[in-house]
Amino acid sequence: MTQMTMIEAIRDAHDVAMGRDERVVVFGEDVGYFGGVFRCTAGLQTKYGKTRCFDTPISELGIVGAGVGMAAYGLHPVIEIQFADYVYPAIDQIASEAARLRYRSAGDFTCPLVIRMPTGGGIFGGQTHSQSPEAFFTHVAGLKTVMPSNPQDAKGLLLAAIEDPDPVIFLEPKRLYNGPFDGHHEKPIVPWKKHELGDVKDGYYSTELGKAAIRRAGDDVTILAYGTMVYVAEAAVEEAGVDAEIIDLRTLLPLDLDTIQESVKKTGRCLVLHEATKTSGFGAELMSQVQESCFYHLEAPIVRVTGWDTPYPHAQEWDYFPGPGRVLDALHQMMES
């Protein structure tokens, strides 16, 4: 085991994958020479050369399009979109080409493509550097969508994503890049000024896609969270005095519905927590799945705690995404129902 930040774990996953398989290539804006704006690919070009880790023009459409073509002809591209907010010009290539290739070719071609992108707020990035667009991708059949909450999972899930024969959207919470943050804080934390490490297995290992993790066992209420919100949930539960079970989804699609059902049927209550906007967010899908499969076990309405239905507000950043205070209020409300 080695202690690493999430940035270091992601970098290590690239290194392990590239060392094991010469088909793995890594590219994107500033990914090669500079090593990425968050340094997740630092040193890879020096070690593996400019044909396996390289920079691209500023064109997300072109980056993803090139990745789809490479994947179709046998490579395993891992591409970086510099911020999740920049992915929208590439949506057509992702939804119409990458996600459809296996189906439109009747299996003659596959698309083993990983699209990495920093996501979420907490770095004073404002409207165009703080978005959480996971719901866009979970709506597209043919894609897998992943969001880790810690360095150990980040490395294992990324290695599994690189080995997957189909396209994977890999969302990296920027606020967790340099270590799990203290969920009790009510002010934004700048990630590159905080260096908390997590234990990460050395060498190769993979974490199965589609399997959630129970971060805290409990009997009173089930909290479904992912990414940064896992730590917000933990902080709220500590203050609430509620015996909550916290499930870190890790993979949004495919969704580990078995673990969710087992927990909700035990607790009888469910709180859904995410940073993205509320309307048509992924939380709505989670609520529907729980309602359909656990209806007769529910003792209270399912509750969502989410970001506001507004463009990301720079001046009110911490108020925008849920803090432990909002989760605490929701837990008390549910337990009184």
One Martini backbone bead per residue (centre of mass of N, CA, C, O) as a GRO file, in nm:
protein
  337
    1MET     BB    1   0.098   0.035   0.019
    2THR     BB    2   0.010   0.375  -0.076
    3GLN     BB    3   0.014   0.710  -0.033
    4MET     BB    4  -0.252   0.909  -0.186
    5THR     BB    5  -0.387   1.095  -0.402
    6MET     BB    6  -0.604   1.116  -0.655
    7ILE     BB    7  -0.405   1.214  -0.860
    8GLU     BB    8  -0.193   0.988  -0.810
    9ALA     BB    9  -0.385   0.749  -0.868
   10ILE     BB   10  -0.449   0.823  -1.160
   11ARG     BB   11  -0.160   0.825  -1.260
   12ASP     BB   12  -0.101   0.529  -1.181
   13ALA     BB   13  -0.313   0.400  -1.362
   14HIS     BB   14  -0.190   0.486  -1.626
   15ASP     BB   15   0.085   0.352  -1.585
   16VAL     BB   16  -0.012   0.063  -1.554
   17ALA     BB   17  -0.169   0.042  -1.824
   18MET     BB   18   0.071   0.119  -2.015
   19GLY     BB   19   0.262  -0.114  -1.914
   20ARG     BB   20   0.056  -0.358  -1.994
   21ASP     BB   21  -0.058  -0.180  -2.259
   22GLU     BB   22   0.016  -0.057  -2.580
   23ARG     BB   23  -0.287   0.045  -2.652
   24VAL     BB   24  -0.251   0.266  -2.451
   25VAL     BB   25  -0.374   0.601  -2.478
   26VAL     BB   26  -0.291   0.955  -2.408
   27PHE     BB   27  -0.514   1.249  -2.432
   28GLY     BB   28  -0.510   1.617  -2.462
   29GLU     BB   29  -0.522   1.910  -2.308
   30ASP     BB   30  -0.210   1.932  -2.169
   31VAL     BB   31  -0.125   1.619  -2.117
   32GLY     BB   32   0.169   1.587  -2.194
   33TYR     BB   33   0.400   1.799  -2.126
   34PHE     BB   34   0.241   1.914  -1.862
   35GLY     BB   35   0.019   1.694  -1.728
   36GLY     BB   36  -0.206   1.868  -1.678
   37VAL     BB   37  -0.383   2.092  -1.486
   38PHE     BB   38  -0.382   1.854  -1.240
   39ARG     BB   39  -0.148   1.628  -1.296
   40CYS     BB   40  -0.255   1.330  -1.396
   41THR     BB   41  -0.007   1.304  -1.646
   42ALA     BB   42   0.256   1.325  -1.519
   43GLY     BB   43   0.536   1.175  -1.700
   44LEU     BB   44   0.423   1.000  -1.944
   45GLN     BB   45   0.574   1.112  -2.189
   46THR     BB   46   0.860   1.052  -2.090
   47LYS     BB   47   0.811   0.736  -2.058
   48TYR     BB   48   0.624   0.675  -2.349
   49GLY     BB   49   0.587   0.906  -2.533
   50LYS     BB   50   0.435   1.090  -2.805
   51THR     BB   51   0.247   0.838  -2.907
   52ARG     BB   52   0.101   0.787  -2.600
   53CYS     BB   53   0.146   1.103  -2.503
   54PHE     BB   54  -0.065   1.382  -2.597
   55ASP     BB   55  -0.143   1.666  -2.757
   56THR     BB   56  -0.414   1.892  -2.836
   57PRO     BB   57  -0.637   2.059  -2.958
   58ILE     BB   58  -0.903   2.294  -2.908
   59SER     BB   59  -1.119   2.007  -2.938
   60GLU     BB   60  -1.356   1.808  -2.824
   61LEU     BB   61  -1.468   1.684  -3.078
   62GLY     BB   62  -1.190   1.584  -3.185
   63ILE     BB   63  -1.098   1.414  -2.946
   64VAL     BB   64  -1.334   1.212  -2.945
   65GLY     BB   65  -1.327   1.129  -3.241
   66ALA     BB   66  -1.044   1.009  -3.229
   67GLY     BB   67  -1.108   0.801  -3.007
   68VAL     BB   68  -1.317   0.638  -3.162
   69GLY     BB   69  -1.131   0.552  -3.395
   70MET     BB   70  -0.916   0.410  -3.226
   71ALA     BB   71  -1.105   0.207  -3.087
   72ALA     BB   72  -1.215   0.069  -3.349
   73TYR     BB   73  -0.885  -0.010  -3.416
   74GLY     BB   74  -0.768  -0.128  -3.106
   75LEU     BB   75  -0.749   0.084  -2.911
   76HIS     BB   76  -0.702   0.250  -2.566
   77PRO     BB   77  -0.836   0.532  -2.497
   78VAL     BB   78  -0.738   0.818  -2.285
   79ILE     BB   79  -0.930   1.101  -2.221
   80GLU     BB   80  -0.918   1.460  -2.168
   81ILE     BB   81  -1.132   1.680  -2.017
   82GLN     BB   82  -1.048   1.955  -1.856
   83PHE     BB   83  -1.362   2.010  -1.823
   84ALA     BB   84  -1.687   1.925  -1.799
   85ASP     BB   85  -1.788   2.201  -1.928
   86TYR     BB   86  -1.639   2.118  -2.223
   87VAL     BB   87  -1.816   1.865  -2.346
   88TYR     BB   88  -2.055   1.963  -2.536
   89PRO     BB   89  -1.921   1.953  -2.827
   90ALA     BB   90  -1.901   1.614  -2.781
   91ILE     BB   91  -2.185   1.479  -2.762
   92ASP     BB   92  -2.224   1.355  -3.041
   93GLN     BB   93  -1.985   1.155  -3.027
   94ILE     BB   94  -2.081   1.010  -2.771
   95ALA     BB   95  -2.390   0.941  -2.845
   96SER     BB   96  -2.363   0.865  -3.172
   97GLU     BB   97  -2.089   0.687  -3.156
   98ALA     BB   98  -1.972   0.550  -2.902
   99ALA     BB   99  -2.252   0.429  -2.788
  100ARG     BB  100  -2.332   0.286  -3.090
  101LEU     BB  101  -2.117   0.102  -3.225
  102ARG     BB  102  -2.194  -0.186  -3.139
  103TYR     BB  103  -2.492  -0.173  -3.256
  104ARG     BB  104  -2.449  -0.067  -3.557
  105SER     BB  105  -2.232  -0.331  -3.602
  106ALA     BB  106  -2.313  -0.597  -3.458
  107GLY     BB  107  -2.013  -0.621  -3.302
  108ASP     BB  108  -1.769  -0.552  -3.497
  109PHE     BB  109  -1.758  -0.298  -3.308
  110THR     BB  110  -1.581  -0.117  -3.061
  111CYS     BB  111  -1.547   0.122  -2.757
  112PRO     BB  112  -1.251   0.150  -2.571
  113LEU     BB  113  -1.339   0.434  -2.402
  114VAL     BB  114  -1.200   0.702  -2.203
  115ILE     BB  115  -1.363   0.980  -2.027
  116ARG     BB  116  -1.210   1.232  -1.867
  117MET     BB  117  -1.336   1.453  -1.588
  118PRO     BB  118  -1.360   1.724  -1.418
  119THR     BB  119  -1.584   1.783  -1.136
  120GLY     BB  120  -1.737   2.029  -0.996
  121GLY     BB  121  -1.686   2.206  -0.708
  122GLY     BB  122  -1.470   2.418  -0.483
  123ILE     BB  123  -1.266   2.636  -0.678
  124PHE     BB  124  -1.383   2.907  -0.787
  125GLY     BB  125  -1.498   2.859  -1.106
  126GLY     BB  126  -1.780   2.886  -1.166
  127GLN     BB  127  -1.986   2.825  -1.440
  128THR     BB  128  -1.722   2.694  -1.632
  129HIS     BB  129  -1.583   2.503  -1.362
  130SER     BB  130  -1.854   2.338  -1.188
  131GLN     BB  131  -1.997   2.114  -1.319
  132SER     BB  132  -2.265   1.837  -1.308
  133PRO     BB  133  -2.320   1.612  -1.593
  134GLU     BB  134  -2.413   1.308  -1.537
  135ALA     BB  135  -2.710   1.292  -1.656
  136PHE     BB  136  -2.640   1.294  -1.954
  137PHE     BB  137  -2.498   1.002  -1.952
  138THR     BB  138  -2.720   0.820  -1.812
  139HIS     BB  139  -2.919   0.860  -2.070
  140VAL     BB  140  -2.707   0.692  -2.240
  141ALA     BB  141  -2.702   0.433  -2.424
  142GLY     BB  142  -2.373   0.265  -2.386
  143LEU     BB  143  -2.291   0.389  -2.120
  144LYS     BB  144  -2.061   0.456  -1.864
  145THR     BB  145  -2.073   0.580  -1.512
  146VAL     BB  146  -1.818   0.743  -1.310
  147MET     BB  147  -1.761   0.819  -0.937
  148PRO     BB  148  -1.529   0.882  -0.722
  149SER     BB  149  -1.418   0.933  -0.354
  150ASN     BB  150  -1.126   0.792  -0.378
  151PRO     BB  151  -0.815   0.673  -0.448
  152GLN     BB  152  -0.863   0.369  -0.455
  153ASP     BB  153  -1.107   0.384  -0.654
  154ALA     BB  154  -0.984   0.548  -0.880
  155LYS     BB  155  -0.783   0.335  -0.972
  156GLY     BB  156  -0.965   0.079  -1.000
  157LEU     BB  157  -1.181   0.208  -1.192
  158LEU     BB  158  -0.991   0.299  -1.419
  159LEU     BB  159  -0.882   0.020  -1.492
  160ALA     BB  160  -1.159  -0.098  -1.559
  161ALA     BB  161  -1.231   0.109  -1.780
  162ILE     BB  162  -0.993   0.046  -1.975
  163GLU     BB  163  -1.089  -0.268  -2.004
  164ASP     BB  164  -1.339  -0.190  -2.128
  165PRO     BB  165  -1.530  -0.239  -2.432
  166ASP     BB  166  -1.667   0.028  -2.343
  167PRO     BB  167  -1.776   0.332  -2.281
  168VAL     BB  168  -1.634   0.568  -2.032
  169ILE     BB  169  -1.734   0.785  -1.780
  170PHE     BB  170  -1.490   0.984  -1.591
  171LEU     BB  171  -1.554   1.132  -1.282
  172GLU     BB  172  -1.372   1.404  -1.110
  173PRO     BB  173  -1.357   1.539  -0.807
  174LYS     BB  174  -1.193   1.826  -0.740
  175ARG     BB  175  -1.231   1.839  -0.419
  176LEU     BB  176  -1.063   1.540  -0.406
  177TYR     BB  177  -0.774   1.542  -0.532
  178ASN     BB  178  -0.619   1.611  -0.229
  179GLY     BB  179  -0.843   1.479  -0.064
  180PRO     BB  180  -1.043   1.429   0.182
  181PHE     BB  181  -1.278   1.623   0.305
  182ASP     BB  182  -1.431   1.817   0.544
  183GLY     BB  183  -1.773   1.796   0.583
  184HIS     BB  184  -1.805   2.036   0.805
  185HIS     BB  185  -1.754   2.247   0.619
  186GLU     BB  186  -1.883   2.593   0.518
  187LYS     BB  187  -1.642   2.614   0.315
  188PRO     BB  188  -1.447   2.633   0.073
  189ILE     BB  189  -1.205   2.412  -0.085
  190VAL     BB  190  -0.883   2.417  -0.194
  191PRO     BB  191  -0.733   2.142  -0.318
  192TRP     BB  192  -0.420   2.238  -0.361
  193LYS     BB  193  -0.412   2.314  -0.026
  194LYS     BB  194  -0.476   1.999   0.020
  195HIS     BB  195  -0.305   1.705   0.185
  196GLU     BB  196  -0.471   1.408   0.171
  197LEU     BB  197  -0.430   1.068   0.229
  198GLY     BB  198  -0.453   0.744   0.072
  199ASP     BB  199  -0.481   0.414   0.051
  200VAL     BB  200  -0.295   0.232  -0.206
  201LYS     BB  201  -0.254  -0.002  -0.415
  202ASP     BB  202  -0.018  -0.169  -0.563
  203GLY     BB  203  -0.030  -0.177  -0.876
  204TYR     BB  204  -0.249  -0.411  -0.984
  205TYR     BB  205  -0.601  -0.329  -0.998
  206SER     BB  206  -0.962  -0.379  -0.970
  207THR     BB  207  -1.288  -0.218  -0.984
  208GLU     BB  208  -1.594  -0.298  -1.012
  209LEU     BB  209  -1.836  -0.228  -1.212
  210GLY     BB  210  -2.148  -0.187  -1.043
  211LYS     BB  211  -2.032  -0.137  -0.738
  212ALA     BB  212  -2.107  -0.065  -0.435
  213ALA     BB  213  -2.045   0.115  -0.118
  214ILE     BB  214  -2.037   0.074   0.229
  215ARG     BB  215  -1.948   0.332   0.454
  216ARG     BB  216  -2.216   0.297   0.641
  217ALA     BB  217  -2.381   0.139   0.880
  218GLY     BB  218  -2.751   0.102   0.910
  219ASP     BB  219  -3.122   0.137   1.023
  220ASP     BB  220  -3.286   0.420   0.959
  221VAL     BB  221  -3.123   0.520   0.688
  222THR     BB  222  -3.072   0.585   0.343
  223ILE     BB  223  -2.776   0.700   0.172
  224LEU     BB  224  -2.733   0.841  -0.150
  225ALA     BB  225  -2.403   0.867  -0.290
  226TYR     BB  226  -2.135   1.072  -0.454
  227GLY     BB  227  -1.842   1.166  -0.413
  228THR     BB  228  -1.840   1.441  -0.222
  229MET     BB  229  -2.117   1.362  -0.069
  230VAL     BB  230  -2.010   1.146   0.123
  231TYR     BB  231  -1.887   1.354   0.333
  232VAL     BB  232  -2.143   1.508   0.394
  233ALA     BB  233  -2.298   1.269   0.506
  234GLU     BB  234  -2.107   1.199   0.739
  235ALA     BB  235  -2.129   1.471   0.887
  236ALA     BB  236  -2.438   1.471   0.933
  237VAL     BB  237  -2.460   1.204   1.093
  238GLU     BB  238  -2.289   1.288   1.336
  239GLU     BB  239  -2.502   1.518   1.421
  240ALA     BB  240  -2.792   1.367   1.414
  241GLY     BB  241  -2.821   1.078   1.555
  242VAL     BB  242  -2.827   0.877   1.305
  243ASP     BB  243  -2.867   0.545   1.173
  244ALA     BB  244  -2.693   0.552   0.893
  245GLU     BB  245  -2.675   0.445   0.556
  246ILE     BB  246  -2.390   0.467   0.342
  247ILE     BB  247  -2.391   0.496  -0.015
  248ASP     BB  248  -2.146   0.441  -0.256
  249LEU     BB  249  -2.192   0.411  -0.585
  250ARG     BB  250  -1.953   0.498  -0.807
  251THR     BB  251  -2.167   0.367  -1.009
  252LEU     BB  252  -2.428   0.484  -1.207
  253LEU     BB  253  -2.341   0.322  -1.480
  254PRO     BB  254  -2.406   0.073  -1.352
  255LEU     BB  255  -2.646  -0.006  -1.110
  256ASP     BB  256  -2.661  -0.104  -0.764
  257LEU     BB  257  -2.963  -0.221  -0.680
  258ASP     BB  258  -2.923  -0.441  -0.469
  259THR     BB  259  -2.794  -0.267  -0.244
  260ILE     BB  260  -3.022  -0.063  -0.224
  261GLN     BB  261  -3.259  -0.251  -0.160
  262GLU     BB  262  -3.149  -0.382   0.095
  263SER     BB  263  -3.130  -0.118   0.257
  264VAL     BB  264  -3.423  -0.001   0.232
  265LYS     BB  265  -3.568  -0.253   0.347
  266LYS     BB  266  -3.433  -0.207   0.627
  267THR     BB  267  -3.493   0.114   0.687
  268GLY     BB  268  -3.746   0.272   0.514
  269ARG     BB  269  -3.536   0.495   0.413
  270CYS     BB  270  -3.457   0.777   0.174
  271LEU     BB  271  -3.161   0.957   0.071
  272VAL     BB  272  -3.074   1.194  -0.183
  273LEU     BB  273  -2.733   1.290  -0.291
  274HIS     BB  274  -2.640   1.592  -0.481
  275GLU     BB  275  -2.478   1.857  -0.659
  276ALA     BB  276  -2.660   1.878  -0.868
  277THR     BB  277  -2.922   1.959  -1.007
  278LYS     BB  278  -3.247   1.869  -0.957
  279THR     BB  279  -3.371   1.882  -1.229
  280SER     BB  280  -3.313   1.587  -1.387
  281GLY     BB  281  -3.147   1.441  -1.206
  282PHE     BB  282  -3.015   1.148  -1.083
  283GLY     BB  283  -3.206   1.141  -0.835
  284ALA     BB  284  -3.466   1.073  -0.989
  285GLU     BB  285  -3.383   0.786  -1.065
  286LEU     BB  286  -3.337   0.680  -0.783
  287MET     BB  287  -3.625   0.725  -0.680
  288SER     BB  288  -3.766   0.542  -0.886
  289GLN     BB  289  -3.623   0.278  -0.815
  290VAL     BB  290  -3.710   0.271  -0.519
  291GLN     BB  291  -4.016   0.292  -0.558
  292GLU     BB  292  -4.050   0.032  -0.737
  293SER     BB  293  -3.881  -0.178  -0.530
  294CYS     BB  294  -3.973  -0.039  -0.214
  295PHE     BB  295  -4.262   0.059  -0.140
  296TYR     BB  296  -4.354  -0.150   0.103
  297HIS     BB  297  -4.092  -0.035   0.290
  298LEU     BB  298  -4.184   0.249   0.319
  299GLU     BB  299  -4.208   0.516   0.588
  300ALA     BB  300  -4.122   0.746   0.380
  301PRO     BB  301  -4.044   0.983   0.188
  302ILE     BB  302  -3.843   1.061  -0.052
  303VAL     BB  303  -3.532   1.247  -0.046
  304ARG     BB  304  -3.387   1.551  -0.172
  305VAL     BB  305  -3.038   1.668  -0.200
  306THR     BB  306  -2.929   1.963  -0.376
  307GLY     BB  307  -2.881   2.165  -0.607
  308TRP     BB  308  -2.955   2.427  -0.776
  309ASP     BB  309  -3.175   2.579  -1.030
  310THR     BB  310  -2.884   2.701  -1.143
  311PRO     BB  311  -2.641   2.857  -1.227
  312TYR     BB  312  -2.335   2.874  -1.120
  313PRO     BB  313  -2.250   3.043  -0.818
  314HIS     BB  314  -1.977   3.213  -0.728
  315ALA     BB  315  -2.072   3.381  -0.461
  316GLN     BB  316  -2.256   3.094  -0.368
  317GLU     BB  317  -2.124   2.814  -0.362
  318TRP     BB  318  -2.186   2.672  -0.082
  319ASP     BB  319  -2.497   2.709  -0.106
  320TYR     BB  320  -2.547   2.538  -0.356
  321PHE     BB  321  -2.420   2.307  -0.225
  322PRO     BB  322  -2.447   2.062  -0.016
  323GLY     BB  323  -2.454   2.058   0.323
  324PRO     BB  324  -2.492   1.934   0.638
  325GLY     BB  325  -2.736   2.112   0.713
  326ARG     BB  326  -2.935   2.013   0.491
  327VAL     BB  327  -2.916   1.713   0.565
  328LEU     BB  328  -3.004   1.736   0.858
  329ASP     BB  329  -3.290   1.841   0.805
  330ALA     BB  330  -3.382   1.596   0.635
  331LEU     BB  331  -3.344   1.380   0.852
  332HIS     BB  332  -3.540   1.494   1.061
  333GLN     BB  333  -3.787   1.489   0.878
  334MET     BB  334  -3.791   1.181   0.824
  335MET     BB  335  -3.801   1.083   1.131
  336GLU     BB  336  -4.092   1.236   1.172
  337SER     BB  337  -4.276   1.069   0.955
   0.00000   0.00000   0.00000
